[in-house]
């Protein structure tokens, strides 16, 4: 079928589609998502000290209450692609003909193209969340981006790996690495309901291997309602995290900001050029935004 600029793939319905694509960025499951940020969002942090005193008959001002802010400013990003429709047609035909109950085929070619670029956007967001850099085209500043990352500039607690900085994780040492991370979690954070341990899929595999070797029965059944935990803390697998990195933080302290999930905040258009220049080319244009921020850096722990 032909693609037209006036189709329903831009605007409200399309914003919902991009929301679904973004949810494939697995790290978002462990972050607090702030929507409808047109420019900046101020994350307010309130800290009280010595506010509670012995009761008296008089009013006596006591204690301090400090309000600080962390600024979350999503970066505007885009996709502009000019390609021949035949480039994607072969892949679409393969999806249409693929057998099996796990075939995630799209019933029409245009939906296949949307799914294809949706996966590209999700993959880009997943990577930028952890190691993206504002100075790099197509990325926003991540949590773990060296000295410019949100954890470094926000003052997150830094803990070296067991064996020293840069030690590679293995199934033999991952339990010790996790124990070191947990022991470094601030006392006022430890035990919170939304406390998470973040790791990439390679590290997660080491963890599953380690607890399976130790004989924990539930490690052998990872279907259904299996929830990975370490010493009572929920583990959040994040494909975009780098190797040999662990993070412990509250979900409510790590923020992802965007205007993408709002009804009109996303726009993807497909333009069929055949009616304009007689070619078999197609142009795909996508607009979206994203950014991350840590609320209180001292309450997040990163292991390197």
C-alpha atoms as a printed R data frame, in Angstrom:
    type eleno elety resid chain resno      x       y      z
1   ATOM     1    CA   UNK     A     1  0.000   0.000  0.000
2   ATOM     2    CA   UNK     A     2  1.109   3.591 -0.489
3   ATOM     3    CA   UNK     A     3  2.264   5.822  2.348
4   ATOM     4    CA   UNK     A     4  0.800   9.289  2.694
5   ATOM     5    CA   UNK     A     5  1.602  12.216  4.974
6   ATOM     6    CA   UNK     A     6 -2.068  12.488  5.971
7   ATOM     7    CA   UNK     A     7 -2.320   8.929  7.351
8   ATOM     8    CA   UNK     A     8 -3.085   8.169 11.003
9   ATOM     9    CA   UNK     A     9  0.563   7.442 11.822
10  ATOM    10    CA   UNK     A    10  1.145  10.955 13.151
11  ATOM    11    CA   UNK     A    11 -0.543  12.661 16.078
12  ATOM    12    CA   UNK     A    12 -2.455  11.133 18.954
13  ATOM    13    CA   UNK     A    13 -2.631   7.517 17.811
14  ATOM    14    CA   UNK     A    14  0.973   7.539 16.763
15  ATOM    15    CA   UNK     A    15  2.068   8.941 20.111
16  ATOM    16    CA   UNK     A    16  0.514   5.883 21.706
17  ATOM    17    CA   UNK     A    17  2.467   3.657 19.362
18  ATOM    18    CA   UNK     A    18  5.745   5.273 20.332
19  ATOM    19    CA   UNK     A    19  4.835   4.825 23.975
20  ATOM    20    CA   UNK     A    20  4.612   1.099 23.325
21  ATOM    21    CA   UNK     A    21  7.950   1.147 21.518
22  ATOM    22    CA   UNK     A    22  9.622   2.956 24.386
23  ATOM    23    CA   UNK     A    23  8.411   0.369 26.848
24  ATOM    24    CA   UNK     A    24 10.696  -2.093 25.074
25  ATOM    25    CA   UNK     A    25 13.538  -0.049 26.592
26  ATOM    26    CA   UNK     A    26 13.597  -2.336 29.639
27  ATOM    27    CA   UNK     A    27 15.403   0.116 31.916
28  ATOM    28    CA   UNK     A    28 12.293   2.309 31.997
29  ATOM    29    CA   UNK     A    29 10.624  -0.352 34.151
30  ATOM    30    CA   UNK     A    30 13.045   0.581 36.935
31  ATOM    31    CA   UNK     A    31 12.852   4.368 36.568
32  ATOM    32    CA   UNK     A    32 10.331   7.053 37.454
33  ATOM    33    CA   UNK     A    33  9.000   8.355 34.122
34  ATOM    34    CA   UNK     A    34  8.079  12.033 33.907
35  ATOM    35    CA   UNK     A    35  5.886  12.915 30.929
36  ATOM    36    CA   UNK     A    36  4.969  16.070 29.040
37  ATOM    37    CA   UNK     A    37  8.235  17.902 29.649
38  ATOM    38    CA   UNK     A    38  8.300  20.608 27.001
39  ATOM    39    CA   UNK     A    39 11.633  22.109 28.083
40  ATOM    40    CA   UNK     A    40 12.826  21.477 31.655
41  ATOM    41    CA   UNK     A    41 11.568  19.831 34.822
42  ATOM    42    CA   UNK     A    42 12.819  20.782 38.288
43  ATOM    43    CA   UNK     A    43 13.079  17.796 40.611
44  ATOM    44    CA   UNK     A    44 12.692  19.270 44.090
45  ATOM    45    CA   UNK     A    45 14.610  17.737 46.988
46  ATOM    46    CA   UNK     A    46 13.557  18.562 50.557
47  ATOM    47    CA   UNK     A    47 15.923  17.857 53.457
48  ATOM    48    CA   UNK     A    48 15.014  18.489 57.107
49  ATOM    49    CA   UNK     A    49 17.385  18.549 60.089
50  ATOM    50    CA   UNK     A    50 16.705  18.641 63.887
51  ATOM    51    CA   UNK     A    51 13.058  19.550 63.325
52  ATOM    52    CA   UNK     A    52 11.661  17.479 66.205
53  ATOM    53    CA   UNK     A    53 12.209  18.985 69.690
54  ATOM    54    CA   UNK     A    54 10.869  18.533 73.180
55  ATOM    55    CA   UNK     A    55  7.420  20.078 73.593
56  ATOM    56    CA   UNK     A    56  6.990  23.400 75.434
57  ATOM    57    CA   UNK     A    57  4.169  25.885 75.939
58  ATOM    58    CA   UNK     A    58  5.858  28.416 73.660
59  ATOM    59    CA   UNK     A    59  6.455  28.512 69.906
60  ATOM    60    CA   UNK     A    60 10.179  28.179 69.353
61  ATOM    61    CA   UNK     A    61 11.452  27.968 65.821
62  ATOM    62    CA   UNK     A    62 13.908  25.085 65.538
63  ATOM    63    CA   UNK     A    63 15.631  23.021 62.921
64  ATOM    64    CA   UNK     A    64 16.321  23.631 59.275
65  ATOM    65    CA   UNK     A    65 14.466  22.760 56.087
66  ATOM    66    CA   UNK     A    66 16.472  22.960 52.863
67  ATOM    67    CA   UNK     A    67 14.967  22.844 49.389
68  ATOM    68    CA   UNK     A    68 17.270  22.107 46.461
69  ATOM    69    CA   UNK     A    69 16.570  21.190 42.860
70  ATOM    70    CA   UNK     A    70 17.951  18.912 40.177
71  ATOM    71    CA   UNK     A    71 17.129  19.930 36.616
72  ATOM    72    CA   UNK     A    72 15.970  17.364 34.069
73  ATOM    73    CA   UNK     A    73 16.137  18.700 30.520
74  ATOM    74    CA   UNK     A    74 15.282  16.138 27.827
75  ATOM    75    CA   UNK     A    75 17.239  16.389 24.614
76  ATOM    76    CA   UNK     A    76 15.342  16.615 21.333
77  ATOM    77    CA   UNK     A    77 16.257  13.835 18.905
78  ATOM    78    CA   UNK     A    78 15.144  12.775 15.457
79  ATOM    79    CA   UNK     A    79 15.369  10.154 12.732
80  ATOM    80    CA   UNK     A    80 15.537  11.198  9.069
81  ATOM    81    CA   UNK     A    81 15.942   8.268  6.697
82  ATOM    82    CA   UNK     A    82 15.653   8.130  2.928
83  ATOM    83    CA   UNK     A    83 15.613   4.531  1.713
84  ATOM    84    CA   UNK     A    84 14.343   2.273 -1.028
85  ATOM    85    CA   UNK     A    85 11.209   0.353 -0.060
86  ATOM    86    CA   UNK     A    86 12.758  -2.815 -1.453
87  ATOM    87    CA   UNK     A    87 15.320  -2.666  1.367
88  ATOM    88    CA   UNK     A    88 12.595  -3.441  3.908
89  ATOM    89    CA   UNK     A    89 10.242  -5.457  1.694
90  ATOM    90    CA   UNK     A    90 12.376  -8.602  1.877
91  ATOM    91    CA   UNK     A    91 12.380  -8.496  5.666
92  ATOM    92    CA   UNK     A    92  8.633  -7.868  5.747
93  ATOM    93    CA   UNK     A    93  7.966 -10.798  3.416
94  ATOM    94    CA   UNK     A    94 10.059 -13.047  5.654
95  ATOM    95    CA   UNK     A    95  8.056 -11.967  8.704
96  ATOM    96    CA   UNK     A    96  4.785 -12.587  6.858
97  ATOM    97    CA   UNK     A    97  5.773 -16.113  5.882
98  ATOM    98    CA   UNK     A    98  7.518 -17.106  9.109
99  ATOM    99    CA   UNK     A    99  5.893 -20.074 10.812
100 ATOM   100    CA   UNK     A   100  5.481 -20.710 14.518
101 ATOM   101    CA   UNK     A   101  3.596 -19.285 17.466
102 ATOM   102    CA   UNK     A   102  6.417 -16.832 18.235
103 ATOM   103    CA   UNK     A   103  6.149 -15.060 14.890
104 ATOM   104    CA   UNK     A   104  5.790 -11.337 15.664
105 ATOM   105    CA   UNK     A   105  4.778 -10.496 12.121
106 ATOM   106    CA   UNK     A   106  3.034  -7.315 11.094
107 ATOM   107    CA   UNK     A   107 -0.071  -7.760  8.916
108 ATOM   108    CA   UNK     A   108  0.842  -4.907  6.580
109 ATOM   109    CA   UNK     A   109  4.074  -3.435  5.294
110 ATOM   110    CA   UNK     A   110  3.514  -0.009  6.841
111 ATOM   111    CA   UNK     A   111  3.060  -1.539 10.296
112 ATOM   112    CA   UNK     A   112  6.252  -3.511  9.757
113 ATOM   113    CA   UNK     A   113  8.136  -0.279  9.006
114 ATOM   114    CA   UNK     A   114  6.701   1.355 12.133
115 ATOM   115    CA   UNK     A   115  7.725  -1.615 14.265
116 ATOM   116    CA   UNK     A   116 11.202  -1.584 12.722
117 ATOM   117    CA   UNK     A   117 11.842   2.066 13.534
118 ATOM   118    CA   UNK     A   118 10.147   1.717 16.910
119 ATOM   119    CA   UNK     A   119 12.766  -0.878 17.849
120 ATOM   120    CA   UNK     A   120 15.521   1.476 16.696
121 ATOM   121    CA   UNK     A   121 14.171   4.256 18.926
122 ATOM   122    CA   UNK     A   122 13.804   1.916 21.914
123 ATOM   123    CA   UNK     A   123 17.363   0.617 21.483
124 ATOM   124    CA   UNK     A   124 18.721   4.167 21.258
125 ATOM   125    CA   UNK     A   125 16.881   5.256 24.418
126 ATOM   126    CA   UNK     A   126 18.011   2.153 26.332
127 ATOM   127    CA   UNK     A   127 21.658   2.846 25.545
128 ATOM   128    CA   UNK     A   128 21.527   6.573 26.283
129 ATOM   129    CA   UNK     A   129 19.901   6.031 29.685
130 ATOM   130    CA   UNK     A   130 23.153   4.572 31.009
131 ATOM   131    CA   UNK     A   131 26.076   5.617 28.801
132 ATOM   132    CA   UNK     A   132 24.791   8.294 26.426
133 ATOM   133    CA   UNK     A   133 26.586  11.630 26.027
134 ATOM   134    CA   UNK     A   134 25.067  14.997 25.158
135 ATOM   135    CA   UNK     A   135 28.137  15.760 23.069
136 ATOM   136    CA   UNK     A   136 27.416  12.736 20.850
137 ATOM   137    CA   UNK     A   137 24.820  13.143 18.118
138 ATOM   138    CA   UNK     A   138 21.677  11.111 18.732
139 ATOM   139    CA   UNK     A   139 22.301  10.613 22.477
140 ATOM   140    CA   UNK     A   140 21.444  12.254 25.788
141 ATOM   141    CA   UNK     A   141 23.578  12.268 28.940
142 ATOM   142    CA   UNK     A   142 23.328   8.961 30.813
143 ATOM   143    CA   UNK     A   143 23.682   7.947 34.446
144 ATOM   144    CA   UNK     A   144 27.105   6.280 34.034
145 ATOM   145    CA   UNK     A   145 28.784   8.432 31.370
146 ATOM   146    CA   UNK     A   146 32.211   8.918 32.952
147 ATOM   147    CA   UNK     A   147 32.806  12.232 34.718
148 ATOM   148    CA   UNK     A   148 29.887  13.935 32.958
149 ATOM   149    CA   UNK     A   149 27.239  11.336 33.818
150 ATOM   150    CA   UNK     A   150 24.357  12.095 36.151
151 ATOM   151    CA   UNK     A   151 25.801   9.923 38.929
152 ATOM   152    CA   UNK     A   152 29.221  11.583 38.774
153 ATOM   153    CA   UNK     A   153 27.885  15.140 38.727
154 ATOM   154    CA   UNK     A   154 25.135  14.303 41.229
155 ATOM   155    CA   UNK     A   155 27.529  12.911 43.833
156 ATOM   156    CA   UNK     A   156 26.510   9.244 43.798
157 ATOM   157    CA   UNK     A   157 28.432   6.906 46.103
158 ATOM   158    CA   UNK     A   158 31.329   5.220 44.266
159 ATOM   159    CA   UNK     A   159 32.443   1.712 45.287
160 ATOM   160    CA   UNK     A   160 35.268  -0.245 43.661
161 ATOM   161    CA   UNK     A   161 34.689  -3.832 42.597
162 ATOM   162    CA   UNK     A   162 35.867  -6.726 44.688
163 ATOM   163    CA   UNK     A   163 39.418  -7.192 43.431
164 ATOM   164    CA   UNK     A   164 39.785  -3.524 42.458
165 ATOM   165    CA   UNK     A   165 38.383  -1.142 39.890
166 ATOM   166    CA   UNK     A   166 37.827  -2.757 36.510
167 ATOM   167    CA   UNK     A   167 37.593  -6.329 37.806
168 ATOM   168    CA   UNK     A   168 35.491  -8.410 35.423
169 ATOM   169    CA   UNK     A   169 32.365 -10.031 36.837
170 ATOM   170    CA   UNK     A   170 32.036 -13.811 36.733
171 ATOM   171    CA   UNK     A   171 29.594 -16.335 38.143
172 ATOM   172    CA   UNK     A   172 32.255 -17.107 40.773
173 ATOM   173    CA   UNK     A   173 32.560 -13.522 42.114
174 ATOM   174    CA   UNK     A   174 29.169 -11.950 41.424
175 ATOM   175    CA   UNK     A   175 27.781 -12.769 44.878
176 ATOM   176    CA   UNK     A   176 30.741 -11.046 46.538
177 ATOM   177    CA   UNK     A   177 30.307  -8.056 44.206
178 ATOM   178    CA   UNK     A   178 26.635  -7.773 45.141
179 ATOM   179    CA   UNK     A   179 27.413  -8.067 48.851
180 ATOM   180    CA   UNK     A   180 29.892  -5.191 48.566
181 ATOM   181    CA   UNK     A   181 27.316  -3.087 46.735
182 ATOM   182    CA   UNK     A   182 24.599  -3.765 49.316
183 ATOM   183    CA   UNK     A   183 26.934  -2.993 52.209
184 ATOM   184    CA   UNK     A   184 27.520   0.455 50.676
185 ATOM   185    CA   UNK     A   185 23.840   1.409 50.427
186 ATOM   186    CA   UNK     A   186 23.123   4.333 52.802
187 ATOM   187    CA   UNK     A   187 21.293   3.275 55.961
188 ATOM   188    CA   UNK     A   188 18.377   5.641 55.297
189 ATOM   189    CA   UNK     A   189 17.820   3.991 51.894
190 ATOM   190    CA   UNK     A   190 18.318   0.334 52.782
191 ATOM   191    CA   UNK     A   191 14.988  -1.432 53.270
192 ATOM   192    CA   UNK     A   192 12.915   0.959 51.146
193 ATOM   193    CA   UNK     A   193 10.186  -0.749 49.129
194 ATOM   194    CA   UNK     A   194 11.319   0.660 45.783
195 ATOM   195    CA   UNK     A   195 15.038  -0.017 46.263
196 ATOM   196    CA   UNK     A   196 16.489  -1.750 43.205
197 ATOM   197    CA   UNK     A   197 19.759  -3.323 42.095
198 ATOM   198    CA   UNK     A   198 20.443  -2.557 38.424
199 ATOM   199    CA   UNK     A   199 22.637  -4.790 36.238
200 ATOM   200    CA   UNK     A   200 22.975  -5.681 32.577
201 ATOM   201    CA   UNK     A   201 21.925  -8.994 31.058
202 ATOM   202    CA   UNK     A   202 25.446 -10.467 31.117
203 ATOM   203    CA   UNK     A   203 25.758  -9.788 34.844
204 ATOM   204    CA   UNK     A   204 22.230 -11.075 35.393
205 ATOM   205    CA   UNK     A   205 23.234 -14.348 33.737
206 ATOM   206    CA   UNK     A   206 26.197 -14.630 36.128
207 ATOM   207    CA   UNK     A   207 23.840 -14.049 39.051
208 ATOM   208    CA   UNK     A   208 21.378 -16.746 37.926
209 ATOM   209    CA   UNK     A   209 24.258 -19.172 37.391
210 ATOM   210    CA   UNK     A   210 25.652 -18.444 40.840
211 ATOM   211    CA   UNK     A   211 22.416 -18.937 42.762
212 ATOM   212    CA   UNK     A   212 21.620 -22.053 40.722
213 ATOM   213    CA   UNK     A   213 24.993 -23.506 41.716
214 ATOM   214    CA   UNK     A   214 24.194 -22.683 45.336
215 ATOM   215    CA   UNK     A   215 21.016 -24.756 45.010
216 ATOM   216    CA   UNK     A   216 18.225 -22.231 45.294
217 ATOM   217    CA   UNK     A   217 15.200 -24.046 43.878
218 ATOM   218    CA   UNK     A   218 13.392 -21.032 42.438
219 ATOM   219    CA   UNK     A   219 16.385 -20.262 40.252
220 ATOM   220    CA   UNK     A   220 15.533 -23.297 38.151
221 ATOM   221    CA   UNK     A   221 12.037 -22.022 37.344
222 ATOM   222    CA   UNK     A   222 12.288 -18.571 35.798
223 ATOM   223    CA   UNK     A   223  8.840 -18.622 34.231
224 ATOM   224    CA   UNK     A   224  5.601 -17.218 35.563
225 ATOM   225    CA   UNK     A   225  5.938 -14.887 38.533
226 ATOM   226    CA   UNK     A   226  9.667 -15.319 39.161
227 ATOM   227    CA   UNK     A   227 11.112 -12.105 40.611
228 ATOM   228    CA   UNK     A   228 14.915 -11.974 40.977
229 ATOM   229    CA   UNK     A   229 16.082 -10.632 44.334
230 ATOM   230    CA   UNK     A   230 19.322 -10.401 46.271
231 ATOM   231    CA   UNK     A   231 19.098 -10.230 50.052
232 ATOM   232    CA   UNK     A   232 15.540  -8.974 49.742
233 ATOM   233    CA   UNK     A   233 16.309  -6.280 47.136
234 ATOM   234    CA   UNK     A   234 14.635  -6.577 43.728
235 ATOM   235    CA   UNK     A   235 17.005  -6.931 40.776
236 ATOM   236    CA   UNK     A   236 16.249  -4.858 37.658
237 ATOM   237    CA   UNK     A   237 17.923  -6.235 34.489
238 ATOM   238    CA   UNK     A   238 18.870  -3.375 32.134
239 ATOM   239    CA   UNK     A   239 20.188  -4.327 28.674
240 ATOM   240    CA   UNK     A   240 21.708  -0.865 28.146
241 ATOM   241    CA   UNK     A   241 24.036  -0.949 31.161
242 ATOM   242    CA   UNK     A   242 27.758  -1.531 30.503
243 ATOM   243    CA   UNK     A   243 29.583  -4.653 31.662
244 ATOM   244    CA   UNK     A   244 31.018  -4.911 35.183
245 ATOM   245    CA   UNK     A   245 28.722  -2.250 36.601
246 ATOM   246    CA   UNK     A   246 26.185  -2.454 39.408
247 ATOM   247    CA   UNK     A   247 23.869   0.279 40.646
248 ATOM   248    CA   UNK     A   248 21.686   0.409 43.751
249 ATOM   249    CA   UNK     A   249 19.058   3.138 44.037
250 ATOM   250    CA   UNK     A   250 15.420   3.782 44.692
251 ATOM   251    CA   UNK     A   251 13.195   3.783 41.646
252 ATOM   252    CA   UNK     A   252 11.740   7.034 42.950
253 ATOM   253    CA   UNK     A   253 15.221   8.604 42.879
254 ATOM   254    CA   UNK     A   254 16.037   7.862 39.213
255 ATOM   255    CA   UNK     A   255 14.113   9.826 36.602
256 ATOM   256    CA   UNK     A   256 13.517   9.552 32.883
257 ATOM   257    CA   UNK     A   257 11.941  12.612 31.296
258 ATOM   258    CA   UNK     A   258 10.282  12.921 27.910
259 ATOM   259    CA   UNK     A   259  7.488  14.518 25.964
260 ATOM   260    CA   UNK     A   260  7.299  11.326 23.926
261 ATOM   261    CA   UNK     A   261  4.603   9.450 25.818
262 ATOM   262    CA   UNK     A   262  2.121  12.324 25.720
263 ATOM   263    CA   UNK     A   263 -0.638  12.186 23.107
264 ATOM   264    CA   UNK     A   264  0.881  14.805 20.814
265 ATOM   265    CA   UNK     A   265  4.493  14.646 21.918
266 ATOM   266    CA   UNK     A   266  5.661  12.162 19.308
267 ATOM   267    CA   UNK     A   267  5.450  12.313 15.561
268 ATOM   268    CA   UNK     A   268  6.579   9.728 13.038
269 ATOM   269    CA   UNK     A   269  5.735  10.205  9.409
270 ATOM   270    CA   UNK     A   270  6.303   8.018  6.383
271 ATOM   271    CA   UNK     A   271  6.412   9.738  3.016
272 ATOM   272    CA   UNK     A   272  6.079   7.732 -0.201
273 ATOM   273    CA   UNK     A   273  8.180   9.591 -2.779
274 ATOM   274    CA   UNK     A   274  6.754   7.752 -5.805
275 ATOM   275    CA   UNK     A   275  3.996  10.336 -6.296
276 ATOM   276    CA   UNK     A   276  6.524  13.185 -6.064
277 ATOM   277    CA   UNK     A   277  9.496  12.061 -8.153
278 ATOM   278    CA   UNK     A   278  8.494   8.666 -9.528
279 ATOM   279    CA   UNK     A   279 11.086   6.843 -7.438
280 ATOM   280    CA   UNK     A   280 10.600   3.780 -5.239
281 ATOM   281    CA   UNK     A   281 12.017   5.620 -2.248
282 ATOM   282    CA   UNK     A   282 10.433   6.224  1.136
283 ATOM   283    CA   UNK     A   283 11.302   8.812  3.765
284 ATOM   284    CA   UNK     A   284 10.803   8.158  7.461
285 ATOM   285    CA   UNK     A   285 10.859  11.078  9.895
286 ATOM   286    CA   UNK     A   286 10.687  10.662 13.685
287 ATOM   287    CA   UNK     A   287 10.791  13.276 16.439
288 ATOM   288    CA   UNK     A   288 11.224  12.421 20.117
289 ATOM   289    CA   UNK     A   289 13.024  13.519 23.279
290 ATOM   290    CA   UNK     A   290 14.640  11.946 26.322
291 ATOM   291    CA   UNK     A   291 16.831  12.609 29.334
292 ATOM   292    CA   UNK     A   292 17.677  11.212 32.774
293 ATOM   293    CA   UNK     A   293 18.482  12.676 36.181
294 ATOM   294    CA   UNK     A   294 19.175  11.459 39.723
295 ATOM   295    CA   UNK     A   295 17.226  13.193 42.494
296 ATOM   296    CA   UNK     A   296 19.557  12.783 45.473
297 ATOM   297    CA   UNK     A   297 22.922  11.540 44.262
298 ATOM   298    CA   UNK     A   298 24.212  10.566 47.714
299 ATOM   299    CA   UNK     A   299 21.404   8.006 47.981
300 ATOM   300    CA   UNK     A   300 22.499   6.124 44.835
301 ATOM   301    CA   UNK     A   301 25.439   3.703 44.747
302 ATOM   302    CA   UNK     A   302 27.461   2.699 41.697
303 ATOM   303    CA   UNK     A   303 30.095  -0.015 41.606
304 ATOM   304    CA   UNK     A   304 32.965   0.183 39.158
